[in-house]
Amino acid sequence: MDTSVLDNKSILITGGTGSFGKKMVQIVLKQFRPKRLVIFSRDELKQFEMSQKWKPSEYPCLEYVLGDVRDVNRLYRVFEGIDYVIHAAALKQVPAAERNPDEYIKTNVMGAMNIIEAALQCNVKKVIALSTDKACNPINLYGATKLCSDKLFVAENNVVLSSRTQFSVVRYGNVVGSRGSVIPFFWERAKTGVLPITDERMTRFWITLDQAVYFVLMSLQRSKGGEIFVPRIASMKITDLAKAIAPDCKQEVVGIRPGEKIHETLISEDEARSAIEFPDCFVVQYNPDQRDILLAQAEKYKGQACPEGFTYRSDSNTEWMTVSELKAMVERIADDYTIEKSRFSLTGVPQ
């Protein structure tokens, strides 16, 4: 990745006070020299807490701006002079989406439309929208809203091919250490001696926050518009994660929650027909002209069209995390939580 990709650029992160936003701020301030780095979110407390760690007085490029992606007029104002937008704002909890569908539609779908409108109006160069494996063949409301969001961003490139604004999507799996992750939940429940497992067969794609940020930055550099970038990442079994966190705890099967899958899919068989496989990622490109360009570059970058019948699923993945690897990962991220690491043993079980 070109280490100068963000130098002297103005970047705005929607939902910037979330787990991804904080990690991206940490990495960008350490490795790049942006002209502006705008943290846009609706939570004033999280902005205050974040500003205590990364003070604008110490980092003059850093700005904290309150607002909501539901408010397009606010987006018009804050997108002025912005080169790149990383759209990370979303409502994400699957059970909550099943109970409050209208709220998820307002933020995840209408918010995406507002991002597109404001980016075009303000001549933003590139927009990278963060998606999820749940957007592929969705069975829950959250996944359906993210699929709709993905379609909005990708389709806009067919309408504005002559525009300077390019819209692309990054789709990846469950993020280790993000808010709402199963890890802190397991840590807390380990105190009882019993870990609730929804289904013993359950598998998930697994990516760290660092990996997610670097992949987004790589996608930002490589994007031409209309792509869905999918990283090649490992899968894990939920039972193995439970063993890594609390090997002495009993595992109790409690059943799948509404809208939950046993396995996740990052690329469906139908999408694979429009996908190019590279050593580090897959790129889904629906625009025929752009896909031809990708195919022409495939040999140079050791890429090839995905074979007929290909799917990228968490249960049929060729790369898996072992219990020991999961244990090491959990220990590395323990410091990122508000719970002090001293309260946990080497296995992550509270003392």
N, C-alpha and C positions, 0 to 999 in steps of 0.2 A: 504494500500500500504506500502511495506517495505521502510522505510525512508532511508535505506542505499543502495538502488538500483543503485544510480549513484556515490556513494562514491568511490574515488580512481579510477574512470573510465575516459576514454577519450571519449568525446562526440563531434560530429560535427553536426551542423545544417545548411543544405543548405537553401538558401533564408533566412538566419538568421537575416537580417535587416528588415524583414517584421513584421507585427503586431504580428503574432504567435511567431516568433523568439525573439522579444523583451520581450514579456511576459514570455517566457520560461527562458530566461536569468535571469529575475527578480526573478522568483520562484526558479530556480536551485541555484543561488548564495546565496539566503536566507536560503534554507532548506537542501542543499546537500553540499558535499565536493568533487567535481570532481577533478581529476588529471589535466585534460585539458578540456576546453570548447571553441570549435573553431566555430567562426561565419564566415561562408563562403557565400559570395554574390558577385555580380558584380558591386555594387553601392558604389563607394568610398565616396561620400558625406554622404550617410546614415551610412556608417561605421564610418566616422569621427564624425558625430553627436551622434551616439550611444556610441562611445568611450569617449565622454565628460561626459556622465552620468555614464557609467561603465568603469572606467579607468583600463587598465592592470596593472598599478603601484599599484593600490589598490586591484586588484584581479589577482594575479599572474597566476591563471589557465586560464585566459581569453586571447584568441588570435583572432585577426581580419585578415582574409585572403581573398584577392581578387581572383575571378575566376568565371567561368561560367560552369554550368552542361553540356553545349554543348561541352566542351573541356575535353575529357576523359583523355588526358595526364596530365592535371592539377589535375584532380581527383586522378589519380594514386599517385601523389606527396602528396596531402593533406590528403589522407586516410591512409597513413602510420602511424601505431601505434594507430589508432582509434578503440575503442571498439564498440561504437554505433553511427549509423548515423540516424538522424531525417531528412527525406527528405521533406522539406516544399517549396522548390523552384518551382514556376510554373507561367505561364501566366494565368490569371483568368477571365478577363472581357469578358462576353458573347458577347456583340455587336462587340468588337474588334476582337474576334476570328472569327466571321462570315466574317469579311472583310480581315483578315490576317491569313488564315488557315495554311499556310506554316510555319509561325513563331511559332505558337502554337504547331505544330507537332515537330519542331526542339527542343523546350524546354521541352514540356510535355511528348513526346513519346521517341524521341532520347535521351533526357536528362535522362529519366528513364533507358534506356538501358545502358547508360554510368555509372550511379550509380551502377547498378548491376555488370557490368564488373569490375569496380574499387574495389567494396566491396569484390568480390571474389578474385581478384588479391592480395588485401592487407589483406586478412583474417579478415575482420571486423566481429564481433560476431553477431550483429543484425542490421537490417535496418528496420525502421518503416517509411512507405511512407504515407503522408497525402493525402486524397482523398476528395470527395465532393458528396453530394446527386445528383448532376447533372450527375454523372457517372452511375447512375442507370437508365436504360431505357432512354439513352440520346437522345435528339432531337436537340442539338446544338453541334457545333464543339468543344467547350471547354469540354463539358461533354464526347464527344466521345474520345478525347485525354486522359482524365483522366481514362475512362474505359479501354482504351488500356494500360495505365500505370499500373492500378490495375492488369490486366491480366498478364502483364509481371512479376511483383513482385511475385504474387501468384504462377504462373506456374514455376518459377525458383526453387521453393522448391521441385518440382517433379523431377527435373533434378539433383539437388545437395543435395539429402537427407543425404549423408554421409559427406557433407561439414560442417564446423563450422559456416558458415554464414546462418542466418535465416532471411527470408524476410516476412514481414507482412504489412498490410494496415489498416489504421484508416480512417473511412468514417463518416463524420458528416455534419450538415446543415450549414446554414448561421451563420456567427460569428459576434456577437454584438461587435462593436468597432473596427473591422478590417478595413484596408484601402479599400475604395470602398464601404463601408457599406452604406445602404440607410439612416442611421440616420443623418450623417453630411449633406447629400443632402437635407433631409427634413428640417434640421435646416436652411440651406441657403435659401431654397425656401419659408420658413415660413415668411420671410421678405416681400414677395409679397402678403401675405394673401391667397395664393392658393397653395395647395399641389397636384401635379400630381399623380394620382393613375392609374396604368396600367389596373387593373381589380378589381372590388369590391369583387369578389369571391376569390381572391388570398390568399393562405396560404403558410407559410414557417416553416421549422424546425428552432429553435432558440437556440444558445448555446453561452455562454460567453467565452472570451479568457481564463479566469482562468479554467473554466470547460474543455475546449479543451486541455489545457496543462496537467492538472491532468489526463485526460482520456488517453492521449498519453503515459504518464509515467506509468500508470497502465497497458496499453496494452504492453508496452515495457517489463514490469516485467513478464506478463503472457504469452507472445507469445512463441510459439514453432516452428513457421514457417508455412506460407500458409494461415493464418487467415485474414479475413476482420472483424475488430472490429467496431461495430456500437453502440454508446451510446443511452440510453433511455433519450430522451430530449423532451422538450415541443414544441408545435406548436403555431403559432400566426397568426392572420389575419392582412393583410396589412392595412386595414381600422382602426383596433384597434391601431396599431402602430402610424398611423397618428393622431388619437385622443389623444394618450398619449403625443406626441411631441407638437402638436399645436391644442388644442381642438377648438379654435375659428376660425381656418382657413377653408376655403371652400375646399372640395375635388373634384378635376376635373379628370374624367376618360379620359385617353389619349390613351388607347389601349396597347396591349402586344407588346413588342419589338421582333425583329427577334430572334428565338432560345429560347424564354422564355416559361416557363410552368405556368399554373394556380396553380397547386399543385406539390409538390416534393415528390419523393419516395426514401427512404433509403434502403429498402429491397424489391425486387420484389417477386411476387408469386413463380417464378421459383427458385430464390436464397433461398427462405425460406425453400425449401426442403432440403437444405444443411446447415441450420442454427439451432443453439441452443440458446434458450432464457434463460437469467439469470436475476436476479433482477435489475442489473445495466446496462446491455448491451445485445446485440445480438452478436453471433460469427458465421460468415459464414466460413465453412471449406469444401473445395471441395475434398481434399485428403481423400479417404475412411479410410485409416489406422488412420490418425490423428482425423477424425471425430468420429471414434469408441472410441478413447481415451477420446474425449470431452464428448461423451454420457455416458461413464463409470464414469466420474467425475461429471456429471450433478446433480445427486441426492445429492452428498456431498455439492455442491455449490448452491443448490436450483434452478437448471436449468432443462430444458426439451426441447425436440425437438419442433420446431414450428409446429402448427397444419396445416393440409392440407388447402390450399387456403389462408394462411396468407400473408398479405402484411403490410409493415410499411410505411404509407403515411401521409403527413402533414395534409390532410383534414379528415382522419379517425383516427387520433391519439386520445388516451384517455386522454392525458395531454395537457392543454391549458393555455396560459398566459392571464390574464385579463388586462384590460386597466390600472388599478392601478399598477399592477405588472410590466407592460411594462414601465410605467412612472417612477417607482422607479429605474428600471434597467438603463434607459436612464440617469437619474440624477447621478447614481453611476459612469457611464463611461465618463461623460462629461469632467472630469479632464484629461482623457487620450488623448484628442484631442489638437491640437495646438491652437484651438480657445479657448480663455480664458473663464472660466465658468462665470465670472462676466458680460459677454455680454448677458447672458441668464437669463430669469426669471425662476421661479420654474417649469414651464411647458416645459422649453427648448426653448421657443420662443425668438429670439433676441430682445433686447430692442431698 
